[in-house]
């Protein structure tokens, strides 16, 4: 990696244009950059000033809304209409019908209970070894 960096640095130093660092003293005799001024002087006529036409800004018509004035709301005529009087009507009380239902006959039940017989579950079949059994760790593991 260091060799690659040094190689690239040396190639860039060799290919770099460092002539501007020397102060341009050696470029004055080079004929490509400096030309002699023309021997015959020539005068160009001064151009006459040209102006743009005067621009007249006419104001755009604007809408001015009328000034708002307060108008109180119209008065509502209040008219009271009393509710209609209910018609007085007498309804005599309704006499209830008397119906006697005798009580239901008492049926005596024989209270009997049975002591439940304990039942034991059938022993489980031995489990087959599934291949994923690991021994517990030698040291206890606490979370």
C-alpha positions as CSV (number, residue, x, y, z in Angstrom):
1,X,0.0,0.0,0.0
2,X,2.8,2.4,0.9
3,X,4.6,1.5,-2.3
4,X,1.5,2.3,-4.3
5,X,1.1,5.7,-2.6
6,X,4.7,6.6,-3.2
7,X,4.5,5.6,-6.8
8,X,1.4,7.7,-7.4
9,X,3.0,10.7,-5.6
10,X,6.1,10.5,-7.7
11,X,4.1,10.2,-11.0
12,X,2.0,13.2,-10.0
13,X,5.1,15.3,-9.2
14,X,6.7,14.4,-12.5
15,X,3.5,15.1,-14.5
16,X,2.5,18.3,-12.7
17,X,2.9,21.7,-14.3
18,X,4.8,23.7,-11.7
19,X,6.0,26.5,-14.0
20,X,3.8,29.0,-12.3
21,X,5.7,28.6,-9.1
22,X,8.9,30.1,-10.5
23,X,7.5,33.6,-11.0
24,X,7.0,33.6,-14.8
25,X,10.5,35.2,-15.5
26,X,11.4,32.6,-18.1
27,X,8.1,33.1,-20.1
28,X,8.8,36.7,-21.4
29,X,10.8,35.6,-24.4
30,X,8.2,33.0,-25.4
31,X,6.5,34.3,-28.6
32,X,3.2,32.6,-28.1
33,X,2.0,34.6,-25.2
34,X,3.0,38.2,-26.0
35,X,2.1,39.9,-29.2
36,X,3.4,43.3,-30.5
37,X,0.9,46.1,-30.5
38,X,-0.4,47.2,-33.9
39,X,1.8,49.8,-35.7
40,X,-1.1,51.9,-37.1
41,X,-3.3,53.3,-34.4
42,X,-7.0,53.3,-35.3
43,X,-9.8,55.2,-33.7
44,X,-13.3,53.8,-33.5
45,X,-16.2,56.2,-33.6
46,X,-17.9,56.6,-30.3
47,X,-21.4,55.1,-30.4
48,X,-24.2,57.5,-30.0
49,X,-26.3,56.8,-26.9
50,X,-29.5,55.0,-27.5
51,X,-32.3,55.3,-24.9
52,X,-35.2,53.1,-24.3
53,X,-38.6,54.7,-24.9
54,X,-40.3,56.3,-21.8
55,X,-42.4,53.9,-20.0
56,X,-45.6,55.3,-18.6
57,X,-47.1,53.3,-15.8
58,X,-50.8,53.7,-15.7
59,X,-52.3,52.6,-12.4
60,X,-54.4,49.5,-12.7
61,X,-58.0,50.1,-11.7
62,X,-58.6,48.8,-8.2
63,X,-61.9,47.8,-6.7
64,X,-62.6,49.6,-3.5
65,X,-65.4,47.8,-1.6
66,X,-67.9,50.0,0.2
67,X,-67.2,50.7,3.9
68,X,-69.0,48.2,6.0
69,X,-71.9,49.6,8.1
70,X,-73.5,47.9,11.1
71,X,-77.1,46.9,10.5
72,X,-78.9,45.6,13.6
73,X,-80.9,42.4,13.0
74,X,-84.6,42.7,12.3
75,X,-86.7,42.6,15.4
76,X,-88.8,39.4,15.7
77,X,-92.4,39.8,16.8
78,X,-92.8,37.6,19.8
79,X,-96.2,36.0,20.1
80,X,-97.1,33.8,23.0
81,X,-99.4,30.9,22.3
82,X,-100.5,29.2,25.5
83,X,-100.9,25.4,25.4
84,X,-104.3,24.1,24.9
85,X,-106.1,23.2,28.1
86,X,-106.6,19.4,28.5
87,X,-110.1,18.1,28.5
88,X,-111.1,16.9,32.0
89,X,-112.3,13.4,31.8
90,X,-113.0,11.1,34.8
91,X,-112.0,7.5,34.6
92,X,-113.3,5.3,37.4
93,X,-110.8,2.9,39.0
94,X,-110.6,-0.5,37.5
95,X,-111.5,-3.3,39.9
96,X,-109.0,-6.1,39.7
97,X,-110.3,-9.6,39.1
98,X,-110.0,-11.9,42.0
99,X,-108.4,-15.2,41.1
100,X,-107.2,-17.6,43.8
101,X,-104.5,-20.1,42.8
102,X,-103.9,-22.8,45.4
103,X,-100.2,-23.4,46.3
104,X,-98.4,-26.2,44.6
105,X,-98.3,-29.4,46.4
106,X,-95.1,-30.1,48.4
107,X,-93.1,-33.0,47.1
108,X,-90.5,-34.3,49.5
109,X,-87.3,-35.4,47.9
110,X,-85.2,-38.1,49.3
111,X,-81.8,-36.6,50.0
112,X,-79.1,-39.1,48.9
113,X,-75.5,-38.6,48.2
114,X,-72.7,-40.9,47.1
115,X,-69.1,-40.7,48.1
116,X,-67.1,-40.4,45.0
117,X,-64.8,-43.3,44.3
118,X,-61.2,-42.1,43.8
119,X,-59.9,-42.8,40.4
120,X,-56.3,-43.0,39.5
121,X,-54.9,-42.1,36.1
122,X,-53.4,-44.8,34.0
123,X,-49.6,-44.6,34.2
124,X,-48.1,-42.8,31.2
125,X,-46.3,-44.7,28.6
126,X,-42.5,-44.3,28.7
127,X,-41.4,-41.5,26.5
128,X,-39.1,-42.3,23.6
129,X,-35.7,-40.6,23.5
130,X,-35.9,-37.9,20.9
131,X,-32.2,-37.2,20.6
132,X,-32.3,-33.7,22.0
133,X,-31.4,-34.4,25.6
134,X,-28.6,-32.3,27.2
135,X,-27.0,-32.9,30.5
136,X,-27.6,-30.2,33.2
137,X,-24.6,-27.8,33.7
138,X,-22.1,-28.8,36.3
139,X,-22.3,-25.3,38.0
140,X,-25.7,-23.9,38.8
141,X,-26.7,-21.1,36.5
142,X,-28.5,-18.1,37.9
143,X,-30.1,-15.3,35.9
